């Protein structure tokens, strides 16, 4: 899909929230007409790069400079500049760990708790060799941990982008992260797993809305990525720090009031919202695909004119 005057290129390496290990949450983001990508979560990498290559979304990348490399290797080694990891659950880092012995040096950026979890639980010579620059020795140093300070804009090395990180409530044991990425005065918001403020008994989404409402007023925010792990039938006491379509729309109604309380119904009209992390539930649901259920429920409740996008693995979005 395209919008007028595009500012970002978004490539979906993985879009689901579970079961299929070759299609877990992972997305590439770059300024439009740039191939300097950041990778937002990394549940799936190699399989996603192959899907994207088959979809010919990397046709603007010259592989002739690397005659002994595949297109996927060229993208991984020379065009993915950094990883932004929302939290350390396996469906968000599986691909990162798996591909790390064949990766090129680059930073892993997140809030301190997530970086510490990666150091202590993944790259620790127990779950996986330590490919990073901290933790259990020897530190092989492929990755450099960058701890982001909440709300503080930080330049992303070897790109023209900056990122600010904000904590999101996910479950009783750990927070997740939202990354607000800026390029040339325009923004993309990537939200990790999170539950409704009302269920989580915290106001992390509310605080994030307060940050981005002025950007929407100025038409600087080009896209929001948000999860919809379950359909509306999922009981609130079994959300486990996730969202449903009805809770998504309740959150956006709050945002609309912040953006334009006098014209709430138009405040978010045509706002691009990418929906992902839908849990397929293939073993339990033998009828209609959950993805279709979530899509239709979002459409049913969407009285704000939001442009919901439910991409497939390998899709290219121009935003």
N, C-alpha and C positions, 0 to 999 in steps of 0.2 A: 504494500500500500504506500501511497505517497501523499504528502501534504504540501501546501504551497511553501516556497522558500525553506527547503529542508535545512535543518541544523545538525542532525545526528543520523548516523547509520547504526542500526541495531540488528544483530545476527543471533538467531536462536540456536544454540548448540544442544540444549536440552530443555524440555518444558514441563515434564511431569513431576509429581511429588512422591513417587515411589514405585515399587515393584520392579520395573524394568530398569536395570542398572545401566543400560546403554542410552537412556533418555531421562536423565535427572537434571535438576535445575542448573543452568549454565548459559550465560549470554555474553556476547561481545558488544561493546559500545565504542564508537569513535566519532569524532566530529565528521560532518558530511564532507565527502571528497578526501578523507584521510584514511590511511590504513594503519594508523597507530592506535591499536585497540587496547582497552582494558577488559578483563574477564570478570564479570559479576557473578560470583559463586562459580564452583567448578565441580559440580556433581558428575558431569559427563564432559570429557574433553575430546579424546581421539575419535570416538564414534560420532560425536557432534560435528567435528571438523570434516569428517568424511561425508556426512549428510550434506553439510553446507557446500562442500566442494562439488558434490554431484549436482547440487542445485545451481551451480555456476555463480555463486555469490562472491567469489574471490577472483573474478576475471580481470580485475584491475590490478592484481598483484603479479609482478614480473618474476617468474620462477627461473628465467634463463640465467640469472646471476648465480644460481645454486643448482648446477646440472646434476648433482648427485643426490638431491633431496626431492621428496614428494611435495606437492602443494601443501598438504597438511603440515609437514615438517617446517616448511618455509613460514607459514602463518604462525605456528607455535614458537619457533625460534626467533623470528625477526619482526613479527607484527603484534604479538600479544606482549604488551609492555609491563603489565602489572596485574595482579589478582586482587580483587576486593571480595573478601569472604565475610558473609553476614554472621555466621556462627559455625560451630565445629561439628554439627551433626553430619553423619556419613553421606546423606543424600546431597550435601552441599560441598563435600571435599573429596568424595570417592575418586573422581577423575584426576584431581590435583595430585593425590598421593600416587595413583597408578602411573601417571605420566612423568612424575618428577625425576626418575633416573635418566630420562631422555630429554629433559627440558633445558632451556638456556637460562642464565642468571637473570633474575628479575625480583622486584619487591612483592611481598604479600602485605597488604594494607588492611587494617581494621582497628576496632577499639581494643583496648588493652586486654580485656577478658578473653576475647576470641583469639588473639595472638597467643596468650598464655595457654589456652586450651590446645591450640595447634602444637605448640612447643612441648607440652607435657603429655598429650594424649595421642598424637599422631606421629610427628617426626621425633621419636624418642628412642629409637633402636629396639622397641618392643612391639609396637603396632607396625612401625615402618622405619627404615633407616632415616637418620637425621640429615635431611638435605638442606637444612636451614643454617643460620648463623648463630643460633643460641641453643642451649639445652644440653642434653646428654652428649658427651664426647664419644667419638670425634664429630665435630660440626663440619659437614661437607660444603656448606656455604653456597649452594645453588640459589637459595632464596634468602632474601634479607627481610627480616620483620620490620615493619613500620607501624608503630603504635600511633593512631590518630587521636587527637584530643577532641572530645565531644564538641561539635558545633564549630570547630576551627577549620578554615579553609587551608588545604595543603596541596601544593603542586604535585602532580603525578609525573615522575621521572620519565623523560624521553617522550612526552606527549605535550600538547598545548592545553590539557585539561587540569582542573583542580577538583578536589573532593572534600566534602564535609561529611562527617559521620555522626549519627544520632542513635541512641539506644532505643530498642523496641522490646516490649514485653512479649516473651514467647512461651515460657513455661516456668514451673516452680524452681528449676535448677539453673537456668541460664537465660540471658537476654539474647536477642538477635540485633541486627543493625540495619539502619536505612542509610544509603549513600546518596547524597545530593551532589551530582557531577555538573560542573560548570565548564562551558566552552564558549568563549567570545561573547559573554553576556547572556547566554541561554543555558537552560538547565534541563537535566533529566534526573528523575527521582527513582531510585531502585529500593524497594522495601523488602527486607527479608521476612521470614515467617513471623507472624504476630497474631495475637488474638484480639477480640474486641476489648476496648478499654473497660466497658461495663462488666465483662466477664473476668478480665484479668485484675480488676480492681486497681488499675493504674491508669495514668493519662499520657502514655508515651505517644500514641497517635495524635491526640489533641495537641501536644506540644509540637509535633512535627507539622501539623496543619497550620499552626500559628507561624511557623517559619516560612512555609511555602505560599500562604495566602497572598502576600504582597507580590510574589513572583507571578502568580496567576493574574492578578489585577493588571500587571504591566505586560502581560502576554509574553513572559520570558520562560515559563515552564512549558516544555514541549511534550513531555510524556511522564507518566507515572507507571511503574511496574508494581503490581500487587498480587498477592496470592489469593486463591480461592480453593482451599484444599478440599472442601466438602460441599455438597448441596445443602439446601435449607433444611432437609429432613434430619440432619445431624443434630442431636441434642446439645444444648449449651454446655452441659456438664461432661461432654465427650468431645469437645473441640480441641483439647490438648494444645492450646496456643495457636489456633488457626482460625480462618475466616470462612464464612459462607456468603452467598450473594446478598441475602437480606442484611447481614451485618456490614458488608461492604457499602451498600447503599445508605445505611444509617450513618456510617462514617462520612460519606460524601455529602450528605445533607448538612452535617455540621460544618464541613469545609465550605460549602456553598454559602452558608450564613456568614462565615468570616469574610468571604470574598466580596459579597454584595448582599447585605441583609435586606435591601429594598427591592431586589430583583433576584431572589434566590433561584427561581426556576431557570434563569438564563446564565447564572454565574459560572457554571462549569460546562456550558454547551460546547460540544465538539472537542472537549479535552480528551487527548489520547490516553487511554488506560490499558496497558497490557496486562492480561490475566494469565497466570501460570500456576505451577505447583499443584495442579489438580491431581488428586489421588485416584488412580483408575479403578481400584477395587475390583480387579478382573476376576478374582476367585469367588467373590460374593455376588457380584452384580452380573447376572446372565441375561439381562434384558437390555434396556436402552443404555448406551455408553454414558458414563458419568459426565464426561466432557460436554455432551449435548445437553444434559440436564442443567449443568451449571450455566452454559450459554443461554438457554431459554429462560432460566430464572433471573439472570442478570437483565435480559431484555424486558421481562415482565415487570421488574421493579424499577427500571431506569426511567424515572420521570424528570431527569435533569439534562437529558440530551447528551450524556457522556458517550464518547466513541470507544466502546469496549472492543479490544482486539484479543482474540484467542489464537495465537500463532501455533504453527506446527514446527517440529524439529527441522532445522535447516532453512527456515524462512528468513528472508531479508526484509526489514522494515526501514523505510526512510521517513524520518519524523522532523 
